[in-house]
Amino acid sequence: MNKVFDDIMEGAEAALAYVEGKEVDVVVHQVEVPERIDIAAIRKRLKISQTKFAEAYGFDVATLRNWEQNRRIPPRHVRAYLKVIDKQPGAVHIALSR
C-alpha cells in the first residue's frame, strides 16, 4: 500500500486500541469550549448583520436569532466553531471560500 494509507491505518488502529482501554502511545487533546458564547457581540464586532453572518458562516438565520435571543443554546461543536469565528474570522472565511 502507499504511505498515506499506512499512516491512516496506523492511526485508526491506535484509536481503536485507545478506546478499548489498551495502553498506546497517543496524545489526547482536551478542547475548552465555553458553555455560553455571546454571538451578538461577535457579530457586532465584525460589523455584520444577522443575515450576512448566517450566510458567511453557514447558519440558518432563524437558528442564529434563537441563539442570540437565548431561546436556544448552540450545541458544543457549534460553540467551538463560533469561538474560532470570534478569534480568527478571516481564517474561517478563507477556509470556507470556494
C-alpha positions as CSV (number, residue, x, y, z in Angstrom):
1,M,0.0,0.0,0.0
2,N,1.0,3.6,0.0
3,K,2.3,5.7,2.9
4,V,-0.9,7.7,3.3
5,F,-2.9,4.6,3.7
6,D,-0.4,3.1,6.1
7,D,-0.5,6.3,8.2
8,I,-4.3,6.3,8.3
9,M,-4.4,2.6,9.2
10,E,-1.8,3.1,12.0
11,G,-3.9,6.0,13.4
12,A,-7.1,4.0,13.2
13,E,-5.6,1.0,15.0
14,A,-4.1,3.3,17.7
15,A,-7.5,5.0,18.2
16,L,-9.3,1.6,18.4
17,A,-6.8,0.4,21.0
18,Y,-7.2,3.6,23.0
19,V,-11.0,3.3,23.0
20,E,-10.6,-0.4,24.1
21,G,-8.6,0.8,27.1
22,K,-5.3,-0.6,25.9
23,E,-2.1,1.3,26.6
24,V,-1.0,3.1,23.4
25,D,1.4,5.9,22.6
26,V,-1.1,8.6,21.6
27,V,-1.7,12.2,22.5
28,V,-5.2,13.1,23.6
29,H,-6.1,16.8,23.3
30,Q,-8.7,18.4,25.5
31,V,-10.5,21.3,24.0
32,E,-12.1,24.0,26.2
33,V,-15.5,25.0,24.8
34,P,-17.4,27.8,26.5
35,E,-20.8,27.0,28.0
36,R,-22.2,30.3,26.7
37,I,-21.0,32.4,23.9
38,D,-22.2,35.9,23.0
39,I,-22.9,35.5,19.4
40,A,-24.4,39.0,19.0
41,A,-21.2,40.5,20.4
42,I,-19.1,38.6,17.9
43,R,-21.4,39.6,15.0
44,K,-21.4,43.3,16.1
45,R,-17.7,43.4,16.5
46,L,-17.4,42.1,12.9
47,K,-19.9,44.8,11.9
48,I,-22.2,42.3,10.1
49,S,-25.9,41.8,10.1
50,Q,-27.6,38.6,11.3
51,T,-28.4,37.6,7.7
52,K,-24.9,38.2,6.4
53,F,-23.3,36.4,9.4
54,A,-25.6,33.4,8.8
55,E,-24.7,33.4,5.1
56,A,-21.0,33.8,5.7
57,Y,-20.6,31.0,8.2
58,G,-23.2,28.5,7.2
59,F,-26.0,29.1,9.7
60,D,-29.8,29.3,9.3
61,V,-30.7,32.9,10.1
62,A,-33.7,31.8,12.3
63,T,-31.4,29.5,14.3
64,L,-28.9,32.3,14.7
65,R,-31.7,34.6,16.0
66,N,-32.8,31.9,18.5
67,W,-29.2,31.6,19.8
68,E,-28.8,35.4,20.1
69,Q,-32.1,35.8,22.0
70,N,-31.2,32.9,24.3
71,R,-34.2,30.8,23.2
72,R,-31.8,28.1,22.3
73,I,-28.2,27.2,23.1
74,P,-25.9,26.2,20.3
75,P,-24.5,22.6,20.6
76,R,-21.0,22.2,21.9
77,H,-19.5,21.7,18.4
78,V,-21.2,24.9,17.2
79,R,-19.9,26.8,20.2
80,A,-16.4,25.6,19.3
81,Y,-16.9,26.8,15.7
82,L,-18.2,30.2,17.0
83,K,-15.1,30.5,19.2
84,V,-12.9,30.1,16.1
85,I,-15.0,32.6,14.2
86,D,-14.6,35.0,17.1
87,K,-10.8,34.6,17.2
88,Q,-10.0,34.0,13.5
89,P,-12.9,35.2,11.3
90,G,-10.6,35.7,8.3
91,A,-9.2,32.2,8.5
92,V,-12.7,30.8,8.7
93,H,-13.7,32.9,5.7
94,I,-10.7,31.6,3.7
95,A,-11.3,28.0,4.7
96,L,-15.0,28.3,3.6
97,S,-14.3,30.2,0.3
98,R,-14.6,28.4,-3.0
